[in-house]
Amino acid sequence: MRHVLVIGAGRSASSLIKYLLDHSEEENLHVTIGDLSEDLAKQKTNNHKNATAIAFDIFNEIQRKAEIQKADIVVSMLPAHLHLEVAKDCIVYKKHMVTASYISNAMQELDIVAKENNLVFMNEIGLDPGIDHMSAMKVLDEIRDKGGNIILFESFCGGLVAPESDTNLWNYKFTWNPRNVVLAGQGGAAKFIQEGTYKYIPYSKLFRRTEFLEVEGYGRFEAYANRDSLKYRSVYGLDKALTCYRGTIRRVGYSRAWDILVQLGMTDDSYVIDNSEEMTYREFTNSFLPYHPTDTVEIKLRHAQKIDQDDIIWDKLVELDLFNADKKVGLVKATPAQILEKILAEKWALQPNDKDMIVMYHKFGYELNGEKKQIDSTMVCIGDDQTYTAMAKTVGLPVAIATLKILNKEIKTPGVQLPITKEVYTPILKELETYGVIFKETEAPYLGYNPLNVKN
């Protein structure tokens, strides 16, 4: 049998493992799932005869090397910073490797030796990054193949709650790592290019500079800019494109309300709140506001953030229990961001019958025969349940499909790479359609940001 080692059995691994096991008979596969929690790994195997669940510690060098040596291909679903040791072992034992994470500089440095050993190290093959690369490159290549010149590329993606499970004023629930949501946008200004002009948005302004988009059948959304929209210009062949912008999708109104939490300082992760364990939610909120002998916490916050009494933002803040004098934080030496994450996790958790939703939206502007044209490409995926969520599907399935295609030598170009070649994206996108991950492409009038062609 051919052996697949999957390291990490977290949320995003459920659809990945199911796919490999569903194909294990016809493809002669045995899948070993390793996780710190053997129980979690066992849950994901569903007692399948072609699966083995093991307690796996990435820092146990002897175990790590032994398991990698036994495998034909290794799938790492670990946090990104832990891939490198796995990758080095894969080089030593000449094993292919697949991850859903961004290519780090350290991973990129393994490119030459991976090629020398004829190994495929496929990265960025999840949702975002992953499906965004593949679906974008498909259309970009089609435009170029007919002689078009790309002048605009915008790409948006968001993990949201499905309409039927949308039950709070924020129109949002956690479908992914809550910490990443709380810290979104931090670590440097968002940068992109619009109509040939470089633009920068500092974190303090990020959530007040949003784009709006319509998705047929699902209504209106907003998007705030990702931190670096420029790093894929050369990768996508867009060095001459006038506009290149990538953003994160939310429902309209989310960003304006989230900005209040940013301005208060609740998303800060750089210092510890004293006595956080004993602090109530109300005291936490009050800690960011000036002292006043008579004004309540509510009045002080309204004044500080200029929120009118009938503004929906006020109802959103109240809904989070930020003024609750009975609930305690209960976290020792916590940062503001950690406290906010705990508060939100209570309110934004997916309930047992809730479904999540992934929305992706690309805009392509191009010139062909002297005429400006536009293609809009949209994809909406709704989860099945709490195990096989839309997020698990869209992250895990591309990883699984790529793994099998590398094993079967259908994807064979060696090296550290992301899925931007036809060899990779054509078969994977085609198979994803059978799982409901379908892009709808429509011709649209060109955006025409700048009809007078002046610097804006």
HUZICOR-V791939 format. One line per field, one symbol per residue. ss: DSSP state (H for helix, E for strand, - for the rest). burial: I if it has 9 or more other C-alpha atoms within 8 Angstrom, else O. Layout:
ss = ???
burial = ???
This chain:
ss = -EEEEEE---HHHHHHHHHHHH-HHHH-EEEEEEE--HHHHHHHH-----EEEEE-----HHHHHHHHHH--EEEE---HHHHHHHHHHHHH---EEEE-----HHHH--HHHHHH---EEEE--EE--EHHHHHHHHHHHHHHH---EEEEEEEEEEEEE-HHH------------HHHHH-------EEEEE--EEEEE-HHHHHH-EEEEEE---EEEEEEE--E--------------EEEEEEEEE--HHHHHHHHHHH-------E-------EHHHHHH----------HHHHHHHHH------HHHHHHHH--------E------EHHHHHHHHHHHH--------EEEEEEEEEEEEE--EEEEEEEEEEEE-------HHHHHHHHHHHHHHHHHH-------EEEE---HHHHHHHHHHHH------EEEEE------------
burial = OOIIIIIIIOOIIIIIIIIIIOIIIOOOIIIIIIIOOIOIIIOIIOOOOIIIIIIIIOOOOOIIIOIIOOIIIIIIIOOOOIIIOIIOIIIOOOIIIIIIIOIOOOIIOIIOIIIOOIIIIIIIIIIIIIIIIIIIIIOIOOIIOOOIIIIIIIIIIIIIIIOOIIOOOOIIIIIOOIIOOIIOIOOOIIIIIIIIIOOOIIIOOIIOIIOIOOIOOOOIIIIIIIIIIIOOIOOOOIOOIIIIIIIIIIIIOIIIIIIIIIOOIIIIIOOIIOOIIOIIIIIIIIOOIOOOOOOOIOOIIIOOOOIOOOOOIIIIIIOIIIIIIOOIIOOOIIIIIIIIIIIIIOOIIIOOOIIIIIIIIIIIIIIIOOOIIIIIIIIIIIIIIIOIIIIIIIIIIIIIIIIIIIIOOOIOOIIIIIIIOOOIIIOIIOIIIOOOIOIOOOOOOOOOOOOOOOOO
